[in-house]
């Protein structure tokens, strides 16, 4: 598949996201990847993320992830998290992330997620709904400030 939908999240590094050395603590990048993926799915689902009971309409837990850290970030740096769908399977999708500060690439990462349904106490991978699949693969872009 060629590149699918892209979502850009703009934010600043918060003080609590840094460590004793004054740089962003590495797990923060995974929280930012999740923020990017949530924005991407929100845009693809046209804002339709929750059922009337408040449960997630599109549950996509992570089954694999990874990151490479290239340049440190510090408190109050302005950053962009660019999240792009790079593969869509029957029940899964791969999202790749790039975190930048200005023109400097600070980190790259990826997530593989599976579309699930809860059936009682059981969690089962199910096919991604066709409308969501089409929106994830269409190559559109969206942006938000977090």
SEKEKOL-694061 format. One line per field, with one value per residue: residue in three letters; x, y, z of N, C-alpha, C, O in turn. Coordinates in Angstrom, 1 decimal, padded with zeros to 4 digits. Example, Ala and Ser with C-alpha at 12.3 -4.5 7.8 and 13.67 -1.06 7.14 Angstrom:
! SEKEKOL-694061
residuo: [ALA_SER]
neast: [013.2_012.8]
nnorth: [-005.7_-002.2]
nup: [007.8_007.1]
caeast: [012.3_013.7]
canorth: [-004.5_-001.1]
caup: [007.8_007.1]
ceast: [013.2_012.9]
cnorth: [-003.3_000.0]
cup: [007.8_007.9]
oeast: [014.2_013.4]
onorth: [-003.3_001.1]
oup: [008.5_008.0]
***
This chain:
! SEKEKOL-694061
residuo: [UNK_UNK_UNK_UNK_UNK_UNK_UNK_UNK_UNK_UNK_UNK_UNK_UNK_UNK_UNK_UNK_UNK_UNK_UNK_UNK_UNK_UNK_UNK_UNK_UNK_UNK_UNK_UNK_UNK_UNK_UNK_UNK_UNK_UNK_UNK_UNK_UNK_UNK_UNK_UNK_UNK_UNK_UNK_UNK_UNK_UNK_UNK_UNK_UNK_UNK_UNK_UNK_UNK_UNK_UNK_UNK_UNK_UNK_UNK_UNK_UNK_UNK_UNK_UNK_UNK_UNK_UNK_UNK_UNK_UNK_UNK_UNK_UNK_UNK_UNK_UNK_UNK_UNK_UNK_UNK_UNK_UNK_UNK_UNK_UNK_UNK_UNK_UNK_UNK_UNK_UNK_UNK_UNK_UNK_UNK_UNK_UNK_UNK_UNK_UNK_UNK_UNK_UNK_UNK_UNK_UNK_UNK_UNK_UNK_UNK_UNK_UNK_UNK_UNK_UNK_UNK_UNK_UNK_UNK_UNK_UNK_UNK_UNK_UNK_UNK_UNK_UNK_UNK_UNK_UNK_UNK_UNK_UNK_UNK_UNK_UNK_UNK_UNK_UNK_UNK_UNK_UNK_UNK_UNK_UNK_UNK]
neast: [000.8_000.5_001.4_-000.9_-003.5_-002.4_-001.7_-001.0_000.1_000.5_002.4_003.8_006.7_006.2_007.1_006.9_007.4_010.0_013.3_015.7_018.0_017.1_016.0_013.6_012.0_012.2_009.8_007.8_007.8_006.3_003.8_003.3_003.2_000.9_-001.0_-000.8_-001.8_-004.4_-005.5_-005.3_-007.0_-009.4_-009.8_-010.0_-012.3_-014.1_-014.5_-015.9_-015.5_-016.5_-018.9_-022.4_-022.5_-020.0_-017.9_-015.0_-015.5_-013.9_-011.7_-008.3_-005.8_-002.3_000.0_002.6_005.5_008.0_011.0_013.3_015.7_016.8_017.6_017.9_015.1_013.8_012.3_009.6_010.1_008.8_007.0_006.3_004.3_004.2_002.0_001.5_-000.4_000.9_000.4_-002.3_-004.0_-006.2_-007.3_-005.5_-003.3_-000.6_001.2_003.4_005.6_007.0_008.8_009.4_011.4_011.2_013.2_014.6_014.8_013.8_012.9_011.9_009.3_007.1_003.9_002.0_-001.2_-004.2_-007.5_-010.2_-012.9_-014.9_-016.2_-018.1_-015.9_-013.9_-011.5_-011.4_-009.8_-011.1_-012.3_-011.3_-013.7_-015.2_-015.7_-014.0_-011.6_-011.3_-011.1_-008.7_-006.8_-006.9_-005.1_-005.4_-004.9_-004.7_-004.8_-003.9_-003.8_-002.4]
nnorth: [-001.2_002.2_005.3_006.2_007.9_010.9_012.5_015.4_016.4_019.2_020.4_021.4_020.6_019.6_020.4_018.2_016.1_015.7_014.5_014.0_014.9_016.9_016.5_015.1_012.4_009.1_007.3_009.1_009.7_007.5_008.0_010.3_009.2_007.7_009.7_010.9_008.8_008.5_011.0_010.7_008.5_009.6_011.7_010.1_008.7_010.6_012.1_010.4_008.7_007.5_005.2_005.6_004.8_005.6_004.0_003.0_003.3_002.5_000.4_-000.1_-001.7_-001.7_-004.0_-004.2_-002.2_000.4_002.5_005.0_007.2_010.4_013.0_015.2_016.5_019.4_021.0_023.0_023.1_023.5_021.1_018.8_016.0_013.7_011.5_008.6_006.4_003.4_000.8_-001.3_-004.0_-006.9_-006.9_-005.3_-002.4_-000.4_002.3_004.9_007.2_010.5_012.7_016.0_019.0_022.1_022.0_019.8_016.4_014.5_012.0_008.7_006.4_003.5_001.9_-001.1_-002.0_-003.6_-004.0_-004.4_-006.3_-006.5_-009.3_-010.2_-011.4_-011.8_-010.8_-010.0_-010.0_-008.3_-007.6_-004.5_-001.9_-001.1_001.6_003.0_001.9_002.8_005.5_005.6_004.8_006.7_008.8_011.4_014.4_015.7_018.0_019.0_020.9_020.1]
nup: [000.0_-000.7_001.0_003.4_005.2_006.9_009.9_011.8_014.8_016.8_019.5_022.7_024.6_027.9_031.3_033.0_031.3_031.1_032.1_034.9_033.6_032.2_029.7_027.3_028.7_027.7_027.5_027.1_024.3_023.3_024.4_023.0_020.4_020.6_021.0_018.5_016.9_017.9_017.1_014.4_013.9_014.9_013.0_010.7_011.3_011.3_013.6_015.2_017.8_020.1_021.6_022.5_025.2_026.1_025.7_023.7_020.2_018.2_018.9_019.1_020.1_020.8_019.4_018.7_018.9_018.4_018.5_017.5_018.7_018.0_018.4_021.3_023.1_024.9_027.8_026.9_024.2_020.9_019.1_016.5_015.8_013.4_012.1_010.2_008.3_007.2_006.4_005.9_007.0_007.1_009.7_011.0_011.4_010.5_011.8_011.3_012.9_013.1_015.0_015.2_015.8_014.8_012.0_012.7_013.0_015.6_016.6_015.5_015.1_015.4_015.3_015.5_015.3_016.3_015.2_017.3_018.9_021.8_023.3_025.7_028.1_026.3_024.0_020.6_017.5_014.7_011.4_010.0_009.8_006.6_005.9_007.6_006.9_004.3_004.7_006.2_004.3_002.2_001.9_002.8_004.8_008.1_010.9_014.3_017.4_020.4]
caeast: [000.0_001.2_001.1_-002.3_-003.8_-001.4_-002.2_000.0_-000.2_001.5_002.4_005.1_007.2_005.8_008.1_006.8_007.8_011.5_013.9_016.7_019.0_016.4_015.6_012.4_012.1_011.9_008.4_007.0_007.6_005.3_002.6_003.1_002.8_-000.5_-001.7_-000.9_-002.6_-005.7_-005.9_-005.4_-008.3_-010.5_-010.0_-010.5_-013.7_-015.0_-014.8_-016.8_-014.6_-017.1_-020.3_-023.3_-022.1_-018.7_-016.8_-014.4_-016.1_-012.8_-010.6_-007.2_-004.7_-001.0_000.6_004.0_006.0_009.4_011.4_014.7_015.8_017.9_018.1_017.1_014.1_013.8_011.1_009.0_010.3_007.7_007.2_005.2_004.2_003.6_001.6_001.1_-000.7_001.8_-000.1_-003.6_-004.3_-007.6_-007.6_-004.4_-002.8_000.8_001.3_004.7_005.6_008.2_008.7_010.4_011.4_011.6_013.6_015.3_014.1_014.2_012.6_011.0_008.7_006.0_003.0_001.1_-002.4_-005.3_-008.9_-010.8_-014.2_-015.1_-017.4_-018.0_-014.6_-013.0_-011.2_-011.2_-009.5_-012.1_-012.0_-011.5_-014.9_-014.9_-015.7_-012.8_-010.5_-011.2_-010.6_-007.3_-006.0_-007.1_-004.0_-005.8_-004.2_-005.4_-003.8_-004.5_-002.9_-002.7]
canorth: [000.0_003.5_006.0_006.5_009.2_011.5_013.4_016.2_017.0_020.2_020.6_021.8_019.7_020.0_020.1_016.8_015.1_015.7_013.7_014.7_015.5_018.1_016.1_014.3_011.0_008.3_006.8_010.2_009.6_006.5_008.7_011.2_008.4_007.3_011.0_011.1_007.8_008.9_012.1_010.1_007.7_010.6_012.3_009.1_008.3_011.9_012.5_009.4_007.8_006.8_004.8_006.3_004.5_006.2_003.0_003.3_002.8_002.0_-000.1_-000.6_-001.8_-001.9_-005.3_-004.1_-000.8_000.6_003.9_005.4_008.5_011.0_014.3_015.4_017.6_020.0_021.7_024.1_023.0_023.3_019.9_018.2_014.6_013.4_010.1_008.2_005.0_002.9_-000.5_-001.7_-005.4_-007.2_-006.5_-004.5_-001.3_000.1_003.7_005.4_008.5_011.3_013.8_017.0_020.3_022.9_021.2_018.7_015.1_014.0_010.6_008.0_005.3_002.9_001.1_-002.0_-002.0_-004.6_-003.6_-005.5_-006.2_-007.3_-010.2_-010.7_-011.3_-012.1_-009.7_-010.7_-009.2_-008.3_-006.8_-003.0_-001.5_-000.7_003.1_003.5_001.4_003.7_006.8_005.4_004.6_007.7_009.8_012.7_014.9_016.5_018.6_019.6_021.4_019.4]
caup: [000.0_-000.7_002.2_003.7_005.9_007.8_010.9_012.4_016.1_017.3_021.0_023.3_025.7_029.2_032.2_033.6_030.3_031.1_033.2_035.7_032.8_031.5_028.3_027.3_029.1_026.5_027.4_026.6_022.9_023.1_024.7_021.8_019.3_020.9_020.8_017.1_016.3_018.3_016.2_013.0_013.9_015.1_011.7_009.7_011.7_011.2_015.0_015.8_018.5_021.3_021.6_023.4_026.6_026.4_025.4_022.4_019.0_017.4_019.8_018.3_021.0_020.2_019.5_018.5_018.7_018.5_018.3_017.4_019.2_017.2_019.0_022.5_023.2_026.2_028.2_026.1_022.7_020.0_018.4_015.6_015.7_012.1_012.1_008.9_008.1_006.1_006.0_006.5_006.7_007.3_011.1_011.6_010.7_010.9_011.8_011.5_013.5_013.1_015.9_014.8_016.5_013.7_010.9_013.3_013.3_016.9_016.9_014.6_015.7_014.7_016.1_014.8_016.1_015.8_015.4_018.1_019.5_023.0_023.3_027.0_028.6_025.3_023.0_019.3_016.3_013.7_010.2_010.1_009.0_005.3_005.8_008.3_006.1_003.1_005.2_006.6_003.1_001.2_001.7_003.3_005.9_009.1_011.9_015.5_018.4_021.6]
ceast: [000.9_000.8_-000.4_-002.5_-002.6_-002.1_-001.0_-000.5_000.9_001.3_003.7_005.5_006.9_006.9_008.1_007.1_009.3_012.0_014.9_017.7_018.4_016.0_014.3_012.7_011.5_010.5_007.5_006.8_006.5_003.9_002.3_002.6_001.3_-001.4_-001.9_-001.8_-004.1_-006.3_-006.1_-006.7_-009.5_-010.8_-010.5_-011.9_-014.6_-015.4_-015.6_-016.0_-015.3_-018.5_-021.1_-022.9_-020.7_-017.6_-016.3_-015.2_-015.1_-011.7_-009.5_-005.9_-003.4_-000.5_002.1_004.4_007.5_009.8_012.9_014.8_017.0_018.4_017.3_016.1_014.1_012.5_010.8_009.3_009.0_007.9_006.0_005.4_003.5_003.3_001.0_000.8_000.1_001.3_-001.4_-003.9_-005.8_-008.1_-006.6_-004.0_-001.4_000.8_002.8_004.7_007.0_007.9_009.8_010.3_012.0_012.0_014.4_014.4_014.7_014.0_011.8_010.5_007.6_005.1_002.3_000.0_-003.4_-006.6_-009.6_-012.3_-014.2_-016.3_-017.3_-016.6_-013.5_-012.8_-010.8_-010.8_-010.6_-011.7_-012.2_-012.7_-014.5_-014.8_-014.4_-011.6_-010.2_-010.6_-009.1_-006.3_-006.0_-006.0_-004.3_-004.9_-005.1_-004.3_-004.6_-003.4_-003.3_-002.1]
cnorth: [001.2_004.2_006.4_007.8_009.6_012.5_014.1_016.7_017.9_020.4_021.2_020.7_020.3_019.6_018.7_015.7_015.0_014.9_014.6_015.4_016.7_017.8_015.3_012.9_010.1_007.7_007.9_010.1_008.6_007.1_009.7_010.4_008.0_008.6_011.2_010.0_008.1_010.0_011.6_009.3_008.6_011.3_011.3_008.7_009.5_012.2_011.5_008.3_007.0_006.4_005.6_006.0_005.0_005.2_003.4_002.6_002.0_001.6_-000.7_-000.6_-002.1_-003.4_-005.3_-002.6_-000.7_002.1_004.0_006.9_009.2_012.2_014.7_016.6_018.1_020.7_022.9_024.1_022.8_022.1_019.6_016.7_014.2_011.9_009.7_006.7_004.5_001.5_-000.7_-003.2_-005.6_-006.6_-005.6_-003.3_-000.9_001.6_004.1_006.8_009.2_012.5_014.8_018.3_021.2_021.9_019.9_017.5_014.6_012.6_010.0_006.8_004.6_002.1_000.1_-002.2_-003.0_-004.0_-004.7_-005.2_-007.0_-008.1_-010.9_-010.4_-011.5_-010.9_-010.4_-009.7_-009.4_-007.4_-005.3_-002.7_-000.8_000.9_003.6_003.1_002.4_005.0_006.7_005.3_005.7_008.7_011.2_013.1_015.7_017.0_019.1_020.1_020.7_020.2]
cup: [000.0_000.7_002.3_004.4_006.8_008.7_011.6_013.7_016.5_018.8_021.4_024.4_027.0_030.2_032.8_032.6_030.2_032.3_034.0_034.9_032.0_030.1_028.4_027.7_028.1_026.4_026.9_025.1_022.6_023.4_023.5_020.6_019.4_020.6_019.3_016.4_016.7_017.4_014.8_012.9_014.1_013.7_010.7_010.0_011.8_012.6_015.8_016.6_019.6_021.0_022.6_024.9_027.0_026.1_024.0_021.3_018.2_018.3_019.0_019.2_020.2_020.4_019.3_018.3_018.8_018.2_018.2_017.8_018.6_017.8_020.2_022.4_024.7_026.5_027.3_024.6_022.0_019.2_017.5_015.7_014.4_012.1_010.8_008.8_006.9_005.6_006.6_006.0_007.0_008.7_011.7_010.8_011.3_010.8_012.1_011.9_013.3_014.0_015.5_015.7_015.4_012.5_011.4_013.6_014.6_017.2_015.7_015.4_014.9_015.7_015.1_015.8_015.5_016.2_016.2_018.5_020.8_023.0_024.7_027.6_027.6_024.4_021.7_018.3_015.3_012.5_010.5_009.3_007.7_005.2_006.5_007.5_004.9_003.5_005.6_005.4_002.0_001.0_002.1_004.5_006.8_010.1_013.1_016.4_019.7_022.8]
oeast: [001.9_-000.1_-001.0_-001.6_-001.9_-003.0_-000.1_-001.5_002.1_000.2_004.6_004.6_007.2_007.7_009.1_007.2_009.8_011.3_015.0_018.4_019.1_015.7_014.0_013.6_010.4_009.9_006.4_005.7_005.7_002.9_001.1_001.8_000.5_-002.5_-003.0_-002.6_-005.0_-007.4_-007.1_-007.5_-010.5_-012.0_-011.5_-012.7_-015.7_-016.5_-015.9_-015.9_-014.8_-019.3_-020.5_-023.1_-020.3_-016.4_-016.9_-015.5_-015.4_-010.8_-009.7_-005.0_-003.4_-000.7_002.8_003.6_008.1_008.9_013.6_014.0_018.1_019.6_016.0_016.4_014.4_011.7_011.7_009.0_008.2_009.0_004.9_006.5_002.3_004.3_000.1_001.6_000.1_001.8_-001.6_-004.0_-006.6_-009.1_-006.8_-004.4_-001.2_000.4_003.3_003.9_008.0_007.0_011.0_009.2_013.2_011.1_014.8_013.5_015.8_014.7_011.0_011.2_007.2_005.6_001.9_000.2_-003.4_-006.9_-009.6_-012.8_-013.6_-017.4_-016.7_-016.1_-012.3_-013.7_-009.9_-011.4_-011.0_-010.9_-013.3_-012.8_-013.6_-013.9_-013.8_-010.7_-009.1_-009.8_-008.4_-005.2_-005.3_-006.1_-003.6_-004.2_-006.1_-003.2_-005.8_-002.3_-004.5_-002.3]
onorth: [001.3_003.7_006.8_008.7_008.8_013.2_013.4_017.4_017.6_020.5_021.4_020.1_021.5_018.6_018.1_014.6_014.2_014.7_015.8_016.4_017.4_018.7_014.7_012.3_010.3_007.7_007.6_010.5_008.8_006.8_009.8_010.8_008.0_008.4_011.5_010.4_007.9_009.9_012.0_009.5_008.4_011.4_011.7_008.4_009.4_012.7_011.7_007.2_005.9_007.0_006.3_006.9_004.7_005.6_004.0_001.4_001.0_002.4_-001.6_000.2_-002.7_-003.9_-006.3_-001.8_-001.6_002.8_003.1_007.7_008.7_012.5_014.5_017.5_017.3_020.9_023.7_025.0_022.1_022.0_020.1_016.2_014.4_011.1_010.3_005.9_005.1_001.0_-000.4_-003.5_-004.7_-006.0_-005.1_-003.3_-001.2_002.1_003.6_007.6_008.5_013.2_014.4_018.5_021.2_021.1_019.1_017.7_014.3_012.0_010.8_006.2_005.2_001.8_000.5_-002.6_-003.2_-003.6_-005.9_-004.1_-008.0_-007.6_-011.9_-009.3_-011.4_-010.2_-011.3_-008.7_-010.5_-006.5_-004.9_-003.1_000.0_001.4_004.5_003.9_002.8_005.6_007.7_005.6_005.6_009.4_012.1_012.3_016.3_016.6_019.4_019.7_020.8_019.8]
oup: [000.7_001.4_001.3_004.2_007.3_008.3_012.0_013.7_016.6_019.3_020.6_024.9_027.3_030.0_032.9_033.0_029.4_033.2_033.8_035.3_031.3_029.3_029.5_027.1_027.6_025.3_026.3_024.6_021.6_022.7_023.2_019.8_018.4_020.1_018.8_015.5_015.9_017.0_014.2_012.0_013.4_013.4_009.9_009.1_012.2_012.8_017.0_016.1_020.0_020.2_023.4_025.8_028.2_026.2_023.2_021.3_017.6_018.5_018.3_019.1_019.1_021.5_019.5_017.8_019.3_017.6_018.7_017.3_018.7_017.6_020.2_021.6_025.6_025.6_027.0_023.9_022.5_018.5_017.7_015.6_014.4_012.2_010.4_009.3_005.8_004.6_007.8_004.8_007.0_008.8_012.8_009.6_012.5_009.7_013.1_011.4_013.4_013.8_015.4_016.3_015.2_012.1_010.6_014.3_014.7_018.0_015.1_016.2_013.9_016.8_014.0_017.0_014.2_017.3_015.7_018.3_020.9_022.6_024.9_027.5_027.9_024.0_021.7_018.2_015.0_012.7_011.1_008.1_007.7_004.6_006.0_007.4_004.6_002.8_005.4_005.5_001.1_000.0_001.8_005.0_006.4_010.1_013.0_016.3_020.1_024.0]
***
